[in-house]
Amino acid sequence: MKNRLFVLAASVFLLSSAHAQTQQTPIPDFMQAIGRIVGKAGTLNADGSYRINLPRKDVTFTHASGMPIDADLGLATYIAISGTQDNCLAVGDVAMLEGEIDAVIDNLRAGGFEVVALHNHMTTEEPRLFFLHFQVTGKSDAIANTFRKAIGVLGHGTPRPLLGKPGKPKLDTDAISAVFGAKPQVFPSGVLRYANPRKDTAVTINDQKFTPGMGMASWAAFYACECGQTLVMGDTCAFRSDLQQAIDAFRKGGIHITSIHNHTLGGSSEVIFMHYEGEGDALKLAAGIKSCWNVLGAK
């Protein structure tokens, strides 16, 4: 009986010691440095990764029912780190208002981050909140500085102003078609829709062909508004190999990215779709979109 008690006591002591050692695991210096750059200390997870959470508490969000939506319900930006100081993997999410999206994307891309998704997590919140997922591998201090610059936009963005003189502009179909090198589908509403089938790569889903006619394509639709501007909306069919270049081309052309996600699962290649919108001069918008389409499939 005494031997059993001794073994039990020893086991409890060893478990307690192991727990204490786990609790006292020091945070690597480079991870602490990331926290200092970002402006908030993070938490060292049991798996060795380091995570900094930044709840979005500068804005009051309200559910359509009238209930407040507390930031701790998931309305937060975060960055999570693993690896070493010189070879560090970072993934994360940035919670943004509409007027902050463009600048966040621009800052992340300037630092070499891959933008991997842009979507909503809710459907009835006011104001609307959007989430941008990212990933990057590199030196930890460079990653931290880029992330800090990107989140510095939060709270300082402004909605896009509508510019232009009242009066519906005339869409120059011939000039727009010359930019795309194609003829549009013309709707009774006056909308012009241009298609760009993705024919450079064959993709299958469950061993069946995923064809341009099924959605393996990009498109752009133009509409002349009584507000004096032209509105364009569309979707871009990209692969990981050309997604970041497509994002950069859109932003350089003044096109606003509104969503990045997948439309299918289990394809033989990873196909990603990027939705966008733009307002202004039709020819300038067309040139911005065509510059993006030009990088699709480019080697």
Order of alpha helices (4+ residues) and beta strands (2+ residues): alpha-alpha-beta-beta-beta-beta-beta-beta-alpha-beta-beta-alpha-alpha-beta-beta-beta-beta-beta-beta-alpha-beta-beta-alpha
